[in-house]
Amino acid sequence: FITTAAQAQQSAKAVIGAVRIGSNECWTGPFSEGVQAASAIASVGNRYEPDNEHAKLAAAVAQVEGVTPECILAWPGSSDPLNRAVITFCSPQKGLVTANPTYEQSWRTAAWLSVKPTRVPLTPDYRHDVKAMLAADPNAGLYYICSPNNPTGTLTPIADIEWLLANKPKDSVVLVDEAYIHFAGAQSAAKLACSRNDVIVMRTFSKLFGMAGMRLGLTIAHPDLYKKMMRYDGGQVTNMLPMTAVACGTAVLPLADKIVARRNEMIAVREETLAHLKKRGLKYIPSQANMFMVDWGAGKDPKAMQAAFVAEGVQIGRSWDAYPTMNRVTVGSAEDMAKFRAALDKVIKA
Ligand code: PLP
């Protein structure tokens, strides 16, 4: 390994040579149709946009999601629009409300704006507690819902999101982060986002589509919200995007059968691994996505557990303050997870 165990536990840096099940990446790359489309377009990479690639991507998304192309914007991943939403809709007067634990990137952007995020515990069955989220800050600028949630992999039903929309103030915006939705096969909030002017749905190709390093994400929202989000750069995201990623994304998005097959492959491996945890007497949070939280029990330090796994050649994920005895583990390939189970058996005996 190029890093020591101590270095690996301190950062999200990949431990090269280890089984990489720490960052919620896909265990495999883009579908072959996407790779072919990306390599074909590389030869005309002298053009900013060789042949209306943005419009082709928007048309593909519109077709698959049943929304209009005007609601769709492409990004280099979903981190940038997430930051932009916080910057646009939050201020020291207009707060940010999220679950706890959840994907914390919005907290860091909020801190930069001097906005104190309100963090609301998940319900006992690990949904976003939308009623408590609204009660905690009834006049927030942004309510962030991550479904399936990172790190728990649990879904928040559309009915809960609809409740929040029906009860929040008119000018508050709800951001639904659906980074892992293809792994869950669950109902999306995309149609809600396109039919109202106070919901943004965020998608990424970094997860099921296996394109984390290629960088492609999407937002689905009313054009009025985009006008607000794009104020400081004249509305130009166009030239941010590598055409290889756009062409790849356009080619893979409609491959419904392959998407289902990849999801089912992940579910089989995830359930086999969770059954193993159960056999070993370990608790975990049941998940609908390509990750799960494993609970080592009282007195166990997740950083020490990460280091113990790295010593066995397996890089598992980090912990969250809300669940101080758990680590997040990404579901890798069948082979990756066999190595995880073998490492686990050694680590818990040590
Ligand atoms: N949202 C969630 C919930 C994530 O877990 C991640 C990455 O792990 C992102 C957004 C950002 O991913 P990307 O910028 O690769 O689209």
Boltz pocket constraint, residues with backbone or C-beta under 6 A from the ligand:
constraints:
  - pocket:
      binder: B
      contacts: [[A, 23], [A, 24], [A, 76], [A, 77], [A, 78], [A, 79], [A, 80], [A, 82], [A, 103], [A, 146], [A, 148], [A, 150], [A, 177], [A, 179], [A, 203], [A, 204], [A, 205], [A, 206], [A, 212], [A, 216], [A, 217]]
      max_distance: 6.0
